[in-house]
Amino acid sequence: MTAKEKKIAKWTFWALALLLALWWLFSPAGEQKAPQGMGGVNAEAPARGGTKRKIKYWVAPMDPSYRSNKPGKSPMGMDLVPVYEDEGSSSGGVVKIDPVTIQDIGVKTARVTKGPLTAEIRTVGRVTYNEEKVEHIHTRVSGWVERLFVDTTGQDVHKGQKLLTIYSPDLVETQQEYLQALRYEKETAGSEFKDISGGGKALIDATRTRLLLMGIRPGQIEALEKRGKVRNAMVLYSPIDGIVIDKKVLAGMRVTPGKELYELAGLSDVWIIGSIYEYELPFVKTGQEAQISLSYEPGVVYKGRISFIYPYLSADTRTAQVRIDFPNPGLKLKPDMYVNVYIKSRLSKDVLQVPSDAVIRTGTRNYVIAALGGGRFLPREVELGPAGQGMVEVRAGLSEGETIVTSGQFLIDSESNLREAVTRMEEAAPANGKAMKRMKMGAPDLKPGENAKPAGEKETPSAIR
């Protein structure tokens, strides 16, 4: 045997010895049975405070309905656990829990308070044009565009600014008729016949009306009277301050009455359209204040008013639209921009309220866990009202100043349901025991393979053995 083989054999021997020692220490054969009364647990165990706690009965850890007056094994082969007389009392639905267990499961409590209940709606809004400040520019005469003074989309325009000039034969002809009517009135002003002297004025009024209907402004007509000369081109002016959001005209284009040339929009104030859910509709009213913030201006808040709530919902998103009016100094709010919208609403002035996290909702009923002190808890059914900002109104079931559980209440509720079920099984156990006893007394002992036959009935021989 070489030195290397001797070394491997030596290490193998010590490894086997170590494994054998570990097996002996941790195997059931090597365990020492602790002295005990019955089943490994004393009938009286010391409590945390040093006093002895009396065991009420023993129960299977996986089947609370299996009880025993002494320790041992459950039908599943598990050790029975003791239930002490000073724990788990549940009289009248009250659950008593050890203070250390309360701390372990993280139970937190709060007071039932009374005060104003408010709701805050947070949503996203989209900036759009104020439809009341959108103007469509048309011409009322046929003609050709000679010159464009505003020729790009997005260009700023001011009220009274020149937009374009149009040559219209119909307009030129009407101007000539107006000048002729003026000359005719002067020539017939000294006539002795009233029909003749008055005819000139009537002709002027009719021609002047035609010019106004063609879109000529009164100032332009006065300039025509002073000038006494026809202008071939008619000038169109901007009626508002704003920007060009659509341009459909080009120089040299032939235009007809009704054709849209420009679309202008004022941006001194804008609309913001926000979406809210159906359940939030009762919290929103016209005239209510709303606030917005911009992503590129953190900390800056703009204030506006809700001016309109649209009377329909979106079929795709199931949301309603609200319109908010906002002034727009400096034109910071630009159309199609997205903003954060905040709407605050006071739901009630003075109501009982609890944190929303304290409520256990089953779908048909609502519960809270009332803390009675001394580790005692009681589930209470409550009637709820509207909720907002993490609080919910309580209309019935609680009083001001009571203490309720806000964290860990689901574990307490589960414990309450479990102990209620155990109590019912305990009450049903004696009756079931008597029934089983009567069944055993009335039934004869049967040997393996025999079937019970009703009294007086003879066994029918089998045809085939």
Secondary structure by P-SEA (a helix, b strand, c coil): ccaaaaaaaaaaaaaaaaaaaaaaacccccccccccccccccccccccccbbbbbcbbbbcccccccccbbbbccccbbbbbbbcccccccccbbbbcaaaaaaabbbbbcccccbbbbbbbbbbbbbcccccbbbbbbcbbbbbcccccccccccccccccccccccaaaaaaaaaaaaaaaaaaaacccccaaaaaaaaaaaaaaaaaaaaacccaaaaaaaaaacccccbbbbbbcccccccccccccccccccccccbbbbbccbbbbbbbbcccccccccccbbbbbbbcccccbbbbbbbccccccccccccbbbbbbbbbbccccccccbbbbbbbbbbcccbbbbcccccccccccbbbbbbbccccbbbbbbbbbccccccbbbbcccccccbbbbccaaaaaaaaaaaaaaaaaaaaaaaaaaaaaaaaaaacccccccbbbbcccccccccccc
